[in-house]
């Protein structure tokens, strides 16, 4: 009983950190407001969200090295401090340079957090419960992602004269939560296993020579590529095939996030009762069926069903790939975490390839690129039983 109480007291501040991890998704709504406020072009405004994936490429592996030196909890605390500073800056204005700096720090903080927080959770939850706990963490993260647009819209329509923040009220609200997470996690003691020796960059990248670790890394790249790809392609697909306006087609993105969140919530319970391999087969089966539907159908309700299937099917892939990689080499959790989070750079690679494909073949070309990612996940699922 005391052990359970102790685990809960450690799990709660970690889950608040997962909520803080979702702050990075405010860049979507914020970049639209900055574009409107400053009269920016699409190219200038799109720099903001692109920064997020760029910092994952740069900082993920170095963070894995840093964790070996200062520990996971201290690295998470550092990430929260960087995040809090990034949220402080917009309070003083929304000039292009200031917002560029703010979003850069937000991306850096999130890269540090995603790399260190997931393995920190493995010090609280162990064994076959890890995948379900990671999925529940993703559900908590999604709550922050959902709330950001509503807080910004509330601020824009209920301006507080004394503050003059309007939509930027979002930043101090989330900053307060980040500070609370710093204080709570800072007061929580979590026992961590000590690495055998401090590793370097070469040691981290050398782990990709392990076939199963490489499979997990590519699996996360495909997961993020399908995630970002669906968000960008779904509205375009509806506009192309059903001749909808952008406002009408934007519902597709909301539909995707709704089912992705439902998938995270239900997956947390399913993965605690069934093997991750079995659930992954169901998930990739949903996505494969959806890709076939998107490639062959012009019927609006079938397209909507396919988008929902992708949202649900893709919701637990990250947790399964990540947890299996950690469990495959438990003595190298820090290095493995850095490599796996670097795989989020797939969110840059896939949309680039999809853009070229859609220029030549329409949105069916973009769907074909995502289908390749799904087929890889089918291959990954077939190899998971050997882990």
C-alpha positions in Angstrom: 0.0 0.0 0.0 2.8 2.4 0.9 4.6 1.5 -2.3 1.5 2.3 -4.4 1.1 5.6 -2.6 4.8 6.4 -3.2 4.4 5.6 -6.9 1.4 7.9 -7.2 3.1 10.7 -5.4 5.9 10.4 -8.0 3.7 9.8 -11.0 1.5 13.0 -10.5 4.3 15.5 -10.9 5.6 13.5 -13.9 2.2 13.7 -15.5 2.1 17.4 -15.0 5.3 17.6 -16.9 3.6 15.7 -19.7 1.0 18.4 -19.7 3.8 21.0 -20.0 5.2 19.0 -22.9 2.0 19.8 -24.8 2.7 23.5 -24.6 4.8 23.2 -27.8 1.6 22.7 -29.8 0.5 26.3 -29.1 2.9 27.2 -31.9 0.1 26.4 -34.5 -2.5 28.8 -33.2 0.1 31.4 -32.1 1.8 31.5 -35.6 -1.6 32.4 -37.1 -2.1 35.3 -34.7 1.4 36.5 -35.2 0.9 36.4 -39.0 -2.2 38.5 -38.7 -0.7 41.0 -36.2 2.5 41.6 -38.2 1.1 41.1 -41.7 3.5 38.3 -42.4 3.6 36.1 -45.5 2.9 32.4 -45.2 6.6 31.6 -45.7 7.6 33.9 -42.8 4.8 32.6 -40.5 5.7 28.9 -41.3 9.1 29.4 -39.9 7.7 29.2 -36.4 6.3 25.6 -36.5 9.2 24.3 -38.6 11.6 25.4 -35.8 10.1 22.7 -33.5 11.3 19.7 -35.5 14.6 21.3 -36.3 15.6 21.5 -32.6 14.7 17.8 -32.2 17.3 17.0 -34.8 19.9 19.1 -33.0 19.3 18.6 -29.3 17.9 15.1 -28.9 21.2 13.1 -28.8 23.1 15.7 -26.8 20.3 15.6 -24.2 20.8 11.8 -24.0 24.5 12.5 -23.2 23.6 15.2 -20.7 21.2 12.9 -18.8 24.2 10.5 -18.2 26.0 13.4 -16.5 23.3 15.2 -14.4 20.4 12.6 -14.4 16.9 12.5 -15.9 15.0 14.5 -13.3 17.5 17.4 -13.4 17.3 17.4 -17.2 13.5 17.6 -17.1 13.8 20.5 -14.6 16.2 22.2 -17.0 13.7 21.7 -19.9 10.9 23.2 -17.8 13.1 26.3 -17.0 13.8 26.8 -20.7 10.1 26.4 -21.5 9.1 28.9 -18.8 11.5 31.5 -20.2 10.1 30.9 -23.7 6.6 31.6 -22.4 7.8 34.7 -20.5 9.1 36.5 -23.6 5.8 37.1 -25.5 4.4 38.9 -22.5 6.6 41.9 -23.5 5.4 42.0 -27.1 4.9 40.0 -30.3 7.6 41.4 -32.6 8.9 39.0 -35.2 12.4 38.7 -33.6 10.9 38.3 -30.1 8.5 35.6 -31.2 11.3 33.8 -33.2 13.4 33.7 -30.0 10.4 32.5 -28.0 9.5 29.7 -30.3 13.1 28.6 -30.7 13.4 28.3 -26.9 10.1 26.5 -26.8 11.3 24.0 -29.3 14.6 23.5 -27.5 12.8 23.1 -24.2 10.5 20.5 -25.7 13.4 18.6 -27.3 15.0 18.4 -23.9 11.7 17.4 -22.2 10.7 14.7 -24.7 14.1 13.1 -24.5 14.4 13.1 -20.7 10.8 12.8 -19.5 9.9 9.5 -21.2 12.9 7.6 -19.6 12.2 9.3 -16.2 8.7 7.8 -16.3 10.4 4.4 -16.6 11.9 5.0 -13.2 8.4 5.2 -11.8 6.5 2.7 -14.0 8.4 -0.4 -15.1 7.9 -3.6 -17.1 4.9 -4.2 -19.3 3.0 -1.2 -17.8 5.4 1.2 -19.4 3.8 1.4 -22.8 0.4 2.1 -21.3 1.8 4.7 -19.0 3.6 6.4 -21.9 0.3 6.4 -23.9 -1.5 8.0 -20.9 1.2 10.6 -20.8 0.5 11.4 -24.4 -3.2 11.7 -23.5 -2.3 14.3 -20.8 -0.1 16.1 -23.3 -3.0 16.2 -25.8 -5.1 18.1 -23.2 -2.7 21.0 -23.3 -2.6 20.9 -27.1 -6.4 21.1 -27.2 -6.7 23.9 -24.7 -4.2 26.2 -26.3 -6.5 27.4 -29.2 -9.4 28.0 -26.8 -7.3 30.0 -24.3 -5.9 32.1 -27.1 -9.3 32.7 -28.6 -10.7 33.6 -25.2 -7.9 36.2 -24.8 -8.5 37.6 -28.2 -12.2 38.1 -27.6 -12.0 39.1 -23.9 -9.1 41.5 -23.9 -8.0 42.6 -20.4 -7.1 46.3 -20.7 -4.6 46.4 -17.9 -2.6 43.6 -19.5 -3.0 44.3 -23.1 -2.1 40.7 -24.0 -5.2 39.7 -25.9 -4.4 36.3 -27.5 -1.0 36.3 -25.8 -2.7 35.7 -22.4 -2.0 32.0 -23.4 1.7 32.4 -22.6 1.5 33.6 -18.9 -1.2 31.0 -18.2 1.0 28.2 -19.4 4.1 29.8 -17.8 2.4 29.6 -14.4 1.8 25.9 -14.9 5.4 25.3 -16.0 6.6 27.0 -12.8 4.3 24.8 -10.8 5.7 21.7 -12.6 9.3 22.9 -11.7 8.4 23.3 -8.0 6.5 20.0 -7.8 9.1 17.9 -9.6 11.9 19.7 -7.8 10.4 18.6 -4.5 10.0 15.0 -5.6 12.7 12.5 -5.2 12.9 9.8 -7.9 15.5 7.1 -7.7 17.4 6.6 -11.0 19.8 3.9 -12.0 23.3 5.2 -12.7 24.9 4.7 -16.1 27.9 2.4 -16.2 29.9 5.2 -17.7 29.4 8.6 -19.3 28.6 8.2 -23.0 29.5 10.4 -25.9 27.9 11.2 -29.2 29.6 8.3 -31.0 28.2 5.8 -28.3 24.7 7.1 -28.9 24.8 6.8 -32.7 26.5 3.4 -32.5 23.4 2.0 -31.0 21.7 2.4 -34.4 23.9 -0.5 -35.4 21.6 -2.7 -33.3 18.9 -3.9 -35.8 16.0 -3.7 -33.4 16.9 -0.2 -32.2 17.1 0.9 -35.8 13.7 -0.6 -36.5 12.2 1.4 -33.6 13.9 4.6 -34.7 12.5 4.3 -38.2 9.1 3.3 -36.7 9.0 6.7 -34.8 10.0 8.5 -38.0 7.1 6.9 -39.8 4.7 7.6 -36.9 5.5 11.3 -36.8 5.5 11.6 -40.6 2.0 10.1 -40.8 0.9 12.3 -38.0 2.1 15.6 -39.5 1.3 14.4 -43.0 -2.4 13.7 -42.1 -2.8 17.1 -40.5 -1.5 18.9 -43.6 -3.1 16.6 -46.3 -6.5 15.8 -44.9 -8.0 19.3 -45.6 -6.4 19.5 -49.0 -7.8 16.1 -49.9 -11.3 17.2 -49.1 -10.8 20.4 -51.0 -9.5 18.6 -54.0 -12.1 15.8 -54.2 -15.2 17.4 -52.7 -14.6 21.0 -53.7 -14.9 22.2 -50.1 -13.7 25.6 -48.9 -10.7 25.7 -46.4 -13.1 26.5 -43.6 -15.3 23.5 -44.4 -12.3 21.2 -44.9 -10.5 22.2 -41.7 -12.9 20.0 -39.7 -10.7 17.1 -41.0 -7.9 18.2 -38.8 -10.1 18.4 -35.7 -11.5 14.9 -36.5 -8.0 13.5 -36.6 -7.0 15.0 -33.2 -10.3 13.8 -31.6 -9.7 10.2 -32.5 -5.9 10.5 -31.8 -6.8 11.6 -28.3 -9.4 8.9 -27.9 -6.8 6.4 -29.0 -4.3 7.6 -26.4 -6.9 7.4 -23.6 -8.2 3.9 -24.5 -4.7 2.7 -25.5 -3.5 3.4 -21.9 -6.0 0.8 -20.7 -5.7 -1.7 -23.6 -1.9 -1.8 -23.4 -2.1 -2.5 -19.7 -4.0 -5.7 -20.4 -2.8 -6.9 -23.8 0.6 -7.2 -25.5 1.9 -4.2 -27.4 2.5 -6.4 -30.4 -1.1 -7.4 -30.7 -2.4 -3.9 -30.3 0.1 -2.6 -32.8 -1.2 -5.1 -35.4 -4.7 -3.7 -34.9 -3.4 -0.2 -35.1 -1.5 -0.6 -38.4 -4.4 -2.6 -39.8 -6.6 0.4 -39.2 -4.2 2.7 -40.9 -3.6 0.4 -43.9 -7.3 0.1 -44.4 -7.6 3.9 -44.2 -4.9 4.5 -46.8 -6.6 2.2 -49.2 -9.8 4.1 -48.7 -8.1 7.5 -49.2 -6.5 6.3 -52.4 -9.7 4.9 -53.9 -12.7 6.8 -52.6 -14.3 10.2 -53.3 -17.2 9.6 -50.9 -17.1 12.2 -48.2 -18.2 9.9 -45.3 -15.6 7.3 -46.3 -12.9 9.9 -46.3 -13.9 11.0 -42.8 -13.9 7.4 -41.6 -10.4 6.9 -43.0 -9.1 10.1 -41.3 -10.6 8.9 -38.0 -9.0 5.4 -38.4 -5.6 7.0 -39.0 -6.0 9.2 -35.9 -6.9 6.2 -33.7 -4.4 3.8 -35.3 -1.5 6.2 -35.1 -2.1 7.3 -31.5 -0.2 4.5 -29.8 2.6 3.8 -32.2 5.1 6.2 -30.6 4.6 4.7 -27.1 5.0 1.1 -28.4 8.1 1.9 -30.4 9.7 3.9 -27.6 8.9 1.5 -24.8 10.1 -1.5 -26.7 13.4 0.3 -27.5 13.9 1.2 -23.8 13.1 -2.4 -22.7 15.4 -3.9 -25.4 18.5 -2.1 -23.9 17.5 -1.0 -20.4 21.2 -0.2 -19.5 21.2 2.4 -22.3 17.9 4.2 -21.6 19.3 7.7 -21.8 21.1 7.2 -25.2 18.1 5.2 -26.6 15.8 8.1 -25.6 17.9 10.6 -27.4 17.9 8.5 -30.6 14.2 7.9 -30.5 13.3 11.5 -30.0 15.6 12.5 -32.8 13.2 10.3 -34.9 10.6 13.1 -34.5 12.5 14.7 -37.3 10.4 12.5 -39.5 7.8 15.3 -39.2 10.0 17.4 -41.5 11.1 14.6 -43.9 7.6 13.2 -44.7 5.9 16.5 -45.5 8.7 17.4 -47.9 8.4 14.2 -49.8 4.6 14.5 -49.8 4.8 18.0 -51.2 6.8 16.7 -54.2 4.5 13.8 -54.7 1.3 15.9 -54.5 2.7 18.4 -57.0 2.9 15.6 -59.6 0.0 13.3 -58.6 -2.3 15.5 -56.6 -3.1 14.6 -53.0 -3.2 10.9 -53.9 0.6 11.2 -54.2 0.8 12.5 -50.7 -1.3 9.6 -49.4 1.0 7.2 -51.3 4.0 8.5 -49.4 2.1 8.0 -46.1 1.2 4.5 -47.2 4.9 3.7 -47.5 5.2 4.7 -43.8 2.3 2.5 -42.9 3.8 -0.5 -44.8 7.0 0.0 -42.8 5.0 -0.2 -39.6 3.5 -3.5 -40.8 7.0 -4.8 -41.2 8.0 -3.4 -37.8 5.0 -5.2 -36.2 6.1 -8.5 -37.8 9.5 -8.1 -36.2 8.3 -7.0 -32.8 7.8 -10.6 -31.6 11.5 -11.2 -31.9 12.3 -8.4 -29.4 
